Amino acid sequence: MFKILVTKCCGYVFVGMILRILLKYVVEAFGDRVKYWITINEPNVYVKFAYLKGQYPPGRCSSPFGNCTYGDSETEPMTATHNLILSHLKASSIYKIRYQPKQGGYIGIALNCPMYIPMTDTEMDHQAAKRAMAFDVAWYLDPLILGDYPSEVRNCLGNQLPKFSKAEMNMLKDSLDFIGVNHYTIEGFVYTSDERNGIPIGERFKNQHFTKQTFYFLICFTLLLIKSFIFYLQTEMPRFFVVPDSLEKIIGYLKARYNNKPMFVTENGISPLDQTTEDSKRIEYHKSYLAALTQAIKEDADVRGYFEWSLMDNFEWIFGYSMRFGLYHVDYHTMKRTPRLSAIWYKNFLTNDIQTSQSVIKNPTKDHNFHVTKTNATLSWSF
């Protein structure tokens, strides 16, 4: 019921009510110790796969995006996104008024933040990648920081896109204290069109589901995704590739677009093809991605923390237990937890082992080494 109501006209009232209850019983109970709060984890992933493609519950979609019994992929993703943004606003407003002054904590949101790059250096491909970033990331963050949807999205969807009231726009601005960055991969985009020199290249496919608006939505949101198996190391997750500098790029994008709003890398990790405890590829992954993050910090990005995904193997969305991101291997028959090599490496890294810390850096120098400053432990809750 919770998932379905997200798409209704007043769905945010219901979701906001749930968040309000959680605020009352969770924040009041743990707010003296927990100082960082995340209202919603990866709303962009949820909307895309639940209401556009219909692969996640409640499984709502329409052709050509998916084959579902119910749903409308042209309109429901926009409604669900709008309601989730207003739900965050409700929870954030309550927290900032009732709890933040006396508890001194911070509230934010965590988004899946892939980095989209143009496949060629043409202006059209650059614009395609820019639109992809807007539809996947800025569609959510622009309202929560700047007060309204990004122009790239508004230009594509026009009046179909819901509107915020003036009061909502004023309240939305800076309704989060930090950005949670869940980053795993990079994707390449190229501009596609059904016309050449203004003339259709062929007869347009027409049926009751595939409208002109749907076609524009395909161009602006999905475009043409080209993943290179030649240059990128593939992981067990089909759409994830190892491209370390993508983390530096996405941090740079967020820094530039949102005036260097404080950021936490709330998820970053790999499920390698080799699932054994001798996971050298995972160690290489974290060394290279932390080196890229270090470079972003050197360029003055306000990154406050980094969280590896994940501590141990766990349930991964529709992939169930088949994907293993953990530093600890879990035997699902006996529940025995065994530290992988990466767990030992990460422990040494976090305790400032000099040799390990220096090995993280690309071309280390005497003047630039990556060290982890020990601070009081904090806990984060996501609901």
C-alpha positions in Angstrom: 0.0 0.0 0.0 2.9 2.4 0.8 4.4 1.9 -2.6 1.2 2.3 -4.5 0.2 5.5 -2.6 3.5 7.1 -3.7 1.9 7.6 -7.2 -1.4 9.1 -6.0 -2.0 12.9 -6.1 -1.7 13.2 -2.3 0.7 10.3 -1.8 3.3 12.5 -0.2 0.8 13.1 2.7 0.8 9.3 3.4 4.6 9.0 3.0 5.2 12.1 5.0 3.0 10.7 7.8 5.2 7.5 7.9 8.3 9.6 8.0 6.8 11.8 10.8 6.1 8.7 12.9 9.6 7.5 12.4 11.0 10.9 13.3 9.0 10.9 16.5 10.0 7.4 17.7 13.5 7.1 16.1 15.0 10.6 16.3 13.7 11.2 19.8 15.2 7.8 20.9 18.6 8.1 19.2 19.0 11.7 18.4 21.4 12.3 21.3 23.8 9.9 19.7 22.9 9.7 16.0 23.8 13.0 14.3 23.4 12.2 10.6 20.0 11.2 9.2 18.9 10.2 5.7 15.2 10.5 4.9 15.1 8.3 1.7 17.7 6.0 0.2 18.0 6.1 -3.6 14.5 7.4 -4.6 15.7 7.7 -8.2 16.5 4.0 -8.4 13.1 3.1 -6.7 11.1 5.3 -9.1 12.9 4.1 -12.2 12.6 0.4 -11.5 9.2 0.5 -9.8 7.2 2.9 -11.9 9.1 3.3 -15.2 10.3 -0.3 -15.8 8.1 -2.2 -13.4 10.8 -4.5 -12.1 10.6 -3.5 -8.4 7.4 -3.6 -6.3 4.7 -2.5 -6.9 5.7 -3.4 -10.5 3.8 -0.6 -12.3 4.7 0.3 -15.9 3.5 0.4 -19.5 4.8 -0.4 -23.0 7.4 0.1 -24.3 9.3 0.3 -21.0 7.9 -2.9 -19.6 5.1 -5.4 -19.5 3.0 -4.8 -16.4 -0.7 -5.4 -15.6 -1.1 -1.9 -14.2 0.7 1.5 -14.5 1.6 4.3 -16.8 5.4 4.8 -17.5 4.7 8.2 -19.0 3.2 9.9 -16.0 3.7 7.8 -12.8 7.5 8.3 -12.5 6.9 12.1 -12.5 4.1 11.8 -9.9 6.1 9.4 -7.7 9.2 11.6 -7.9 7.2 14.7 -7.0 5.6 12.9 -4.0 8.9 11.6 -2.7 10.5 15.1 -2.9 7.6 16.5 -0.9 7.9 13.7 1.6 11.5 14.5 2.2 10.5 18.2 2.6 7.9 17.2 5.3 10.4 15.1 7.3 13.2 17.7 6.9 11.0 20.6 8.0 9.9 18.7 11.1 13.5 17.7 12.0 14.9 21.2 11.5 12.2 22.8 13.6 11.7 20.3 16.4 14.9 18.3 16.7 17.9 20.0 15.1 18.1 23.0 17.5 18.4 20.8 20.6 20.1 17.7 19.1 22.5 19.5 16.7 22.2 16.9 14.0 22.0 17.0 10.2 19.5 15.7 7.7 20.0 14.7 4.0 19.1 12.3 1.3 21.1 9.5 -0.5 20.9 9.2 -4.3 22.3 6.7 -6.7 24.8 8.9 -8.5 26.3 7.4 -11.6 28.4 9.5 -13.9 27.3 10.0 -17.4 29.8 11.0 -20.1 29.5 11.7 -23.8 30.6 8.9 -26.0 32.2 11.4 -28.5 33.4 15.0 -28.2 30.5 16.3 -30.3 28.3 19.0 -28.8 25.2 16.9 -29.3 26.7 14.0 -27.3 27.8 16.4 -24.5 24.2 17.7 -24.3 22.9 14.2 -24.2 25.1 13.3 -21.3 24.1 16.6 -19.6 20.4 15.7 -19.9 21.1 12.2 -18.6 22.7 13.7 -15.5 19.7 16.0 -15.0 17.2 13.2 -15.3 18.9 10.8 -13.0 20.5 13.1 -10.4 19.5 16.8 -10.7 15.8 15.9 -11.0 15.9 15.2 -7.3 18.6 17.4 -6.0 17.8 20.6 -7.8 14.4 21.0 -5.9 15.9 20.1 -2.6 18.8 22.6 -2.9 17.7 25.2 -5.5 13.9 25.0 -5.0 12.7 23.7 -8.4 13.2 21.1 -11.1 16.2 21.5 -13.4 15.6 23.3 -16.7 16.9 20.3 -18.7 14.0 18.2 -17.3 11.4 21.0 -17.7 12.4 21.6 -21.3 11.9 18.0 -22.2 8.7 17.3 -20.2 7.1 20.7 -20.3 3.7 20.9 -18.7 3.6 17.2 -17.9 6.0 17.9 -15.1 4.3 18.7 -11.8 4.8 22.1 -10.3 5.7 23.2 -6.8 3.8 26.1 -5.2 5.7 29.2 -4.3 5.5 28.2 -0.6 6.9 24.8 -1.4 9.7 26.2 -3.5 10.8 28.5 -0.7 10.7 25.6 1.8 12.5 23.3 -0.5 15.6 25.5 -0.9 18.4 24.0 1.3 16.0 21.4 2.8 19.0 19.1 3.2 22.3 19.6 5.0 24.3 17.1 3.0 24.2 15.0 -0.1 24.5 11.2 0.3 26.4 9.9 -2.8 25.9 6.3 -3.7 28.3 5.7 -6.6 29.3 2.6 -8.5 29.6 3.1 -12.2 29.9 5.3 -15.3 27.8 5.2 -18.4 28.3 6.6 -21.9 25.6 8.5 -23.8 25.1 9.5 -27.4 22.4 11.7 -28.9 19.6 9.9 -30.8 16.9 11.3 -33.0 14.1 10.1 -35.4 14.8 12.8 -37.8 17.6 13.9 -40.2 17.6 17.6 -41.3 14.1 17.9 -39.9 12.8 15.0 -42.0 11.7 11.7 -40.3 14.1 8.9 -41.2 11.2 6.4 -41.5 7.7 5.7 -40.5 7.1 6.3 -36.9 5.9 3.4 -34.8 2.4 4.2 -33.6 0.1 2.6 -31.1 -1.9 3.6 -28.1 1.0 3.4 -25.7 3.9 4.8 -27.8 3.0 8.5 -28.0 5.1 11.5 -29.1 5.6 12.3 -25.4 6.9 8.8 -24.8 9.4 9.2 -27.6 10.7 12.5 -26.2 10.9 10.8 -22.8 13.0 8.0 -24.3 15.4 10.5 -25.9 15.7 12.7 -22.9 15.8 10.0 -20.2 17.1 6.8 -21.6 18.7 8.1 -24.8 21.0 5.4 -26.2 23.1 3.7 -23.6 26.4 2.3 -24.9 28.6 0.4 -22.5 32.1 -0.5 -23.5 33.1 -4.0 -22.6 36.5 -3.3 -24.2 37.8 -0.5 -21.9 35.9 -1.1 -18.7 36.3 -4.0 -16.3 32.9 -5.5 -15.8 31.7 -6.7 -12.4 29.1 -9.3 -11.5 26.4 -6.6 -11.5 25.5 -6.4 -15.2 25.4 -2.6 -15.4 28.4 -1.8 -13.2 31.9 -1.2 -14.5 35.1 -0.3 -12.8 36.1 3.3 -13.8 37.8 4.9 -10.8 37.9 8.5 -12.0 34.1 8.4 -12.3 34.0 9.0 -8.5 36.1 12.1 -8.9 33.9 13.3 -11.8 30.6 12.8 -10.0 31.9 14.6 -6.9 33.1 17.5 -9.2 29.7 17.6 -10.8 27.9 17.9 -7.5 30.4 20.4 -6.2 29.9 22.7 -9.2 26.2 22.4 -9.5 25.3 22.8 -5.8 27.9 25.3 -4.5 30.0 22.6 -2.8 27.2 21.4 -0.5 28.7 18.9 2.1 28.8 15.4 0.7 29.2 11.9 2.1 30.0 9.0 -0.2 27.3 6.8 1.4 27.9 3.7 -0.8 30.8 2.6 -2.9 31.8 -1.0 -3.6 32.0 -3.9 -5.9 30.6 -7.4 -6.4 33.5 -9.0 -8.3 33.2 -12.0 -10.6 35.4 -13.9 -8.2 33.4 -14.4 -5.0 36.1 -16.1 -2.9 37.7 -14.7 0.2 40.9 -14.0 -1.8 39.3 -10.8 -3.2 42.3 -8.9 -4.6 40.1 -7.2 -7.2 38.0 -5.6 -4.4 41.2 -4.3 -2.8 42.3 -2.8 -6.1 38.9 -1.3 -6.6 38.9 0.5 -3.2 42.5 1.7 -3.7 41.7 3.2 -7.0 38.4 4.8 -6.0 39.8 6.2 -2.8 42.7 7.7 -4.8 40.1 9.3 -7.1 38.2 10.6 -4.1 41.4 12.0 -2.7 42.0 13.9 -5.9 38.5 15.4 -5.6 39.2 16.5 -2.0 42.5 18.1 -3.1 40.4 20.2 -5.5 38.4 21.5 -2.4 35.3 19.2 -2.7 33.6 19.2 0.7 33.5 15.5 1.2 32.9 14.7 4.9 33.0 10.9 4.9 33.2 7.6 2.9 31.2 4.4 3.5 32.2 1.1 1.8 29.4 -1.1 0.5 29.2 -3.3 2.2 30.3 -4.7 5.6 29.1 -8.2 4.8 27.2 -10.0 2.0 23.5 -9.3 2.1 20.2 -9.1 0.2 20.7 -7.0 -2.9 17.4 -5.8 -4.3 16.0 -8.1 -7.0 19.3 -9.9 -7.2 18.7 -11.5 -3.8 21.7 -13.2 -2.3 23.5 -13.8 -5.7 25.5 -10.5 -5.5 28.2 -10.4 -2.9 29.5 -6.9 -2.0 30.7 -7.7 1.5 34.1 -7.3 3.1 32.9 -10.3 5.0 31.9 -13.5 3.2 28.6 -15.0 4.6 27.8 -18.6 4.3 24.0 -18.5 3.9 23.6 -22.0 5.1 25.4 -21.7 8.4 25.5 -17.8 8.7 29.2 -18.0 9.4 31.0 -14.8 8.6 34.6 -14.9 7.3 36.7 -11.8 6.7 37.9 -11.5 3.1 41.4 -10.1 2.4 39.7 -6.8 1.7 38.4 -6.7 5.3 41.9 -7.0 6.6 43.2 -4.5 4.1 40.4 -2.0 5.0 41.1 -2.4 8.7 44.7 -1.5 8.2 43.7 1.4 6.0 41.3 2.8 8.6 43.9 2.5 11.4 46.4 4.5 9.5 48.8 1.8 8.5 51.4 4.0 6.7 52.3 1.5 4.0 48.7 0.7 3.2 47.7 4.3 3.2 50.4 5.4 0.9 49.6 2.6 -1.5 46.2 4.0 -2.0 47.5 7.2 -3.7 48.3 7.5 -7.3 51.9 8.5 -7.6 52.4 9.2 -3.9 54.7 12.0 -2.9 56.1 13.1 0.4 53.7 16.0 0.6 50.5 14.3 -0.3 49.4 11.2 1.5 45.9 10.0 2.2 45.3 9.5 5.9 42.1 8.7 7.8 41.5 11.0 10.8 40.1 9.1 13.7 36.9 10.7 15.0 34.1 9.8 17.4 32.0 7.1 15.7 28.6 8.1 14.5 25.7 6.0 13.3 23.4 6.8 10.3 19.9 5.6 9.9 18.0 5.5 6.5 14.2 5.1 6.4 
